[in-house]
Amino acid sequence: MLKFIKRQARGLRKKYGLLCFRLSGREYDNAERLNELRNKYQSKRCFIICNGPSLKAEDLERIHANGDFSFASNKIDKIFPQTKWRPTFYTVMDESYQYSLLETMNRIDAEVKFFRRNSYCTTRNVRGRCVWLNADGDRALLDRPRFAEDCTDVVYTIATVTYVMFELAVHMGFRELYIIGCDNSYGLEMRRDGTIVNHGTASYFAGSDEKSNKAVGATWEMNLSYEYARKYADAHGIRIFNATRGGHLEAFERVDFDSLF
């Protein structure tokens, strides 16, 4: 009964958020911003920064010093005290984070910040240049995945915010994407049947206290999204590389991070 009530509450909150966005008068300006970003960075390279424990501040310093474009998400601010690097683009798509990370969202000084439209009631208070995305997170996408090369109308949120960062990068014209910090493993892993397995290894965000974070990850879902992103990229002349130091992401060709500089 409690789960049912929570589901109903989440559903009502989403609908209310979408209504607030539609009544805000920002739909036209929001569409204009997305159109302005379309292919703006044609044929440039970018880094997709994930929050795994393999992420190193010194690698972010290299990206910063080289002036590369980068995407990051969620609690990336945990590593800020260790580096001058800041993401060019910042994204929050998680259903719970978007309501609980307002302070973090405001702290991050990115050129553009991306959120779900149904989070508008909360994220309308975020400082900076914000864009609200029409996010389709239908569970059916796990069996029939889709990729939004043009994010003006919709983005598909399959398993991980990293997938949305891929879509946004392609929307903006980037054709060479390098992932770092994507360990693709969790100490607590949710299997396809819903059971949770404790591997006895670390599950934490880069820059945070590993003892205080007990993230649970459904890596089988993430692998599905990564594999489809690779297939889409291969078919459309987009190159996605895994420059993570170690980890368990094998959907993309691996490259040595240091060789990129």
C-alpha positions, 0 to 999 in steps of 0.5 A: 500500500505504501509503495502504491501511495509513493508511486501515485505521489510521484506521478502527481508531482510529475504532472504538476511539474509539467503543468508549471512548466507549460504555464511558465511562459518559457516554452518558446525560449526553451525551444530557442535555446535548444535550437541555438545549441543544435550543431553549435560544436560541429566536429569538436571533441568533448569529455563525458565525465562520470562520477565513479571512484576511478575519476581523478582530479588530476585528469580533470586538471588536464581537461581544464588546462587543455580547454576541452568541453565537458559534460557532467552530472549529479554530485560532480561537485564532490570533487570540486575542492580538488580541482579548478575544472568545472563542467561546460554542461551540467545535467540532472535527470534522476527522478530523486536527485532533481528534487534534492540537489537544489543547493548543488545545482546552484553551486555548479557554474556551467554554461548550460544546465539541463533538467527534466521539464517535470522538475520545473517547480523545483529547478526553476529556482536554479541560477544560470542558463537552464534548459528543460528537456522533455524526458521519455523514461518509459521502461519499454525502452530497455527492450526497444531503445531509441536515441535522440540525435535532436533533443529539441522534442525529446530525450530518452532516459535509459538507465543512466544520465550518461545516456542523456549526456551522449544525446545532448553531445550529439545534439550539439554537434560533437562527434568525438566523445571520451568517457572517463570515470565510468566504472560501471560497477557497484558494491551493491548491484541490482539484478534483472530479477530485482534481487540485490547482490553485495559484492563487498566492493566500494560504491561511492561518488568521486570525491566523497567519503566512500563509507557514507555512500551506498549506491545501488546500481542496475548495471544490466540496464546500463549495459543495454544503454551503452551497447545501443549508444555504441550501435547508434554511434557506429551507424552515424559516424560518431565516435565514442571512446572509453578513456576510464582508468580501469572499470568494467565498461566494455561497450566502447573502444578503450583509449589511454587517457594520457594519449589524448593530450 
